[in-house]
Every structure is written in C-alpha cells, then in structure tokens.
Amino acid sequence: MSEGYDNSFRAAGGRALGLDVGQRRIGVAVSDELGWTAQGVTVIERRSLREDVRRLAALAKQYGCARIVVGLPRRTDGRLGPEAQAVQAFGRQLESATGLPVEYWDERFSTAQARHTLLEAGVRRDRRRQVIDQLAASVILQAYLDRRRREAQQREEHAE
C-alpha cells in the first residue's frame, strides 16, 4: 500500500463532492479518485431546495462521487447555530436524494482563507465574488481529505 493512501476512497468508488452551502450560492469542489486533492468545479446559484438538490445530485453522478462533504458553519466557540441546523437539514435532503453518505466538516474560517488566497493572488474584486464560494468548497474538502489521509497513516502505523 502506498504511504498514506486511503483505500476507502477507491473501495467506495473514489471521489468526494465538497460543498460550501450558503443562502444564495453553493460552492462545489470534487476530489481526485485517490482522495489526495480537491479542485473547485463550480458555483451554483440557489433557486429552490428541490432544484439545488437535483443539480448537486447530477454533479455527484457526473463525477462518480461516493460521498458528499458539506461544510458545517459552527460558531467560533464550536456550537451549532441556526445556519448549521439549516445546512444539516439540507444535507439530509441531499443524502436522501442521492443515496450517498453525507459527512459534515467544520468550515470555520474557510471563506476567510479563500478570500486571503484570492487577495494574495491578486484576483480582481469582481472575479473574487465569482469564485470565492468554489474556492471555499475546495478548502473545506481539502481539509477533510488531509485529515482522512493522516488517519489512514496512523492506522497503518498501528497495524505494523
């Protein structure tokens, strides 16, 4: 087995869909089949729950995703507020519609990190608005992938 490789990605079909769910937009990212990297793919302008779920289910199918990772907006003290509860309700709808497991990942500061990255790269303000949610989804998914890889490495070390 290669170092830090997470077999569950390949066994489950590979990819994960990462989401940054906001009130107006949903940033979407997808992982590679090995679960190493996350790439932003699109931003969905929210229309209705039914339409949003339909579009995300189509993307999950298009990319061959085996799971969905949804950013969970916790308060700075770690508690869940109304926004997090709304995201969890959305996640349950998505899980029901797709049959894919939905996992939640703490998204605190992901948008701030995405904004900082875009500013450092010199991206113009109008362009930042277009891609920030997509980049935030990528930040969320990459953090999730990195954690899974570390956990796989630890399991491997303990098995030896």
Stockholm file with secondary structure:
# STOCKHOLM 1.0

chainA/1-160         MSEGYDNSFRAAGGRALGLDVGQRRIGVAVSDELGWTAQGVTVIERRSLREDVRRLAALAKQYGCARIVVGLPRRTDGRLGPEAQAVQAFGRQLESATGLPVEYWDERFSTAQARHTLLEAGVRRDRRRQVIDQLAASVILQAYLDRRRREAQQREEHAE
#=GR chainA/1-160 SS CCTTCCHHHHHTTSEEEEEEECSSEEEEEEECTTSCCEEEEEEEECCCHHHHHHHHHHHHHHTTEEEEEEEECBCTTSCBCHHHHHHHHHHHHHHHHHCCCEEEEECTTHHHHHHHHHHHTTCCHHHHHHHHHHHHHHHHHHHHHHHHHHHHHHHHHHHC
#=GC SS_cons         CCTTCCHHHHHTTSEEEEEEECSSEEEEEEECTTSCCEEEEEEEECCCHHHHHHHHHHHHHHTTEEEEEEEECBCTTSCBCHHHHHHHHHHHHHHHHHCCCEEEEECTTHHHHHHHHHHHTTCCHHHHHHHHHHHHHHHHHHHHHHHHHHHHHHHHHHHC
//
